Amino acid sequence: MKRPVLSHGVRAHGFKALGILALVGLAACGGGDRVLFDGKYYPAKAKKDGALERFVVTVRRADQGLEGAREAGRYEGTDYCIKKFGTSTIAWAPGPDADRAAILTDGGNVVLRGTCNKW
């Protein structure tokens, strides 16, 4: 039995497989999930700081705007606590509302620290 052929000689089965591979490839990229603050992207990363409930967030590109960087850090810290403990309650020290000098590094990054409230 012959497979159906589309107008340009591409077999239907091969075309379907190619489409599935393209969708899987796009899903793996994840580039469309960027969250913007004040209309700009601030790369941020939260990581464990000793005990699992303690974390440090580093936000790059703070030179685009300190308020956006603060909010990106708040978002990343909240995301960390929700993923690790299922709560968004955080004791910040220093946090996104701290004075500029307390959170801005010489390299122009914003660095925030917090502890997830586990209960």
C-alpha positions in Angstrom: 0.0 0.0 0.0 1.4 3.4 -1.0 1.5 6.3 1.5 -0.4 9.5 0.4 1.8 12.1 -1.3 1.3 15.8 -0.7 1.5 18.3 -3.5 5.3 18.8 -3.4 6.2 15.1 -3.1 6.5 15.1 0.7 4.9 11.9 2.1 2.2 12.7 4.7 3.8 10.6 7.4 7.1 12.4 7.1 5.4 15.8 7.1 3.6 14.9 10.3 6.8 13.8 12.0 8.6 16.9 11.0 5.8 19.0 12.4 5.9 17.2 15.7 9.7 17.7 15.9 9.3 21.4 15.2 6.8 21.8 18.1 9.0 19.9 20.5 11.9 22.0 19.5 10.0 25.2 20.1 8.8 24.0 23.5 12.3 23.1 24.6 13.5 26.7 23.8 11.4 28.3 26.6 12.5 31.7 25.3 8.9 33.1 25.2 8.5 32.9 29.0 10.5 36.0 29.9 8.8 38.2 32.4 9.3 41.9 31.8 9.4 44.6 34.5 8.9 48.2 33.5 8.9 46.8 29.9 12.5 45.4 30.2 14.0 42.0 30.8 16.2 41.7 33.9 18.0 38.3 34.1 17.6 37.0 37.6 18.6 33.9 39.4 17.8 32.6 42.9 19.9 30.0 44.6 20.2 28.3 47.9 22.3 30.2 50.5 23.2 27.5 53.1 20.0 26.0 54.3 17.3 25.3 51.7 15.0 28.0 53.0 17.6 30.7 52.7 18.3 32.1 49.3 20.2 34.8 47.4 18.8 36.4 44.3 21.1 38.1 41.8 19.6 40.4 39.2 21.7 41.6 36.2 21.2 44.7 34.0 20.1 46.9 36.9 21.4 49.8 34.9 18.2 49.6 32.9 16.3 50.8 35.9 16.6 50.0 39.6 12.8 49.7 40.2 12.5 47.1 37.5 15.5 45.2 38.9 14.0 45.3 42.4 10.7 43.8 41.2 12.5 41.2 39.1 14.4 40.1 42.3 11.1 40.1 44.3 9.6 37.9 41.6 12.5 35.5 41.5 12.6 35.1 45.3 8.9 34.5 45.4 9.2 31.9 42.7 12.0 30.1 44.6 9.9 29.9 47.8 6.8 28.7 46.0 8.7 26.0 44.2 10.6 24.8 47.3 8.0 25.2 50.0 4.7 26.1 48.4 4.6 29.6 50.1 5.3 33.1 49.0 5.9 34.5 52.5 9.5 35.8 52.7 11.6 37.5 55.3 13.9 39.7 53.3 17.3 40.9 54.5 18.1 43.0 52.5 15.1 42.9 50.3 13.7 44.7 47.3 12.6 47.6 49.4 16.0 48.2 51.0 18.1 51.3 50.3 19.9 51.4 47.0 23.4 51.1 48.7 22.3 47.9 50.5 21.4 46.0 47.3 23.4 47.4 44.4 26.8 45.9 43.9 29.9 47.4 42.3 29.2 45.3 39.2 25.8 46.9 38.7 23.8 43.9 39.9 21.1 43.9 42.5 21.6 41.2 45.2 18.8 40.3 47.5 18.7 37.8 50.3 15.7 36.1 52.0 14.3 33.3 54.0 11.2 31.4 52.9 8.7 31.1 55.7 8.0 27.3 55.7 4.9 27.5 57.9 
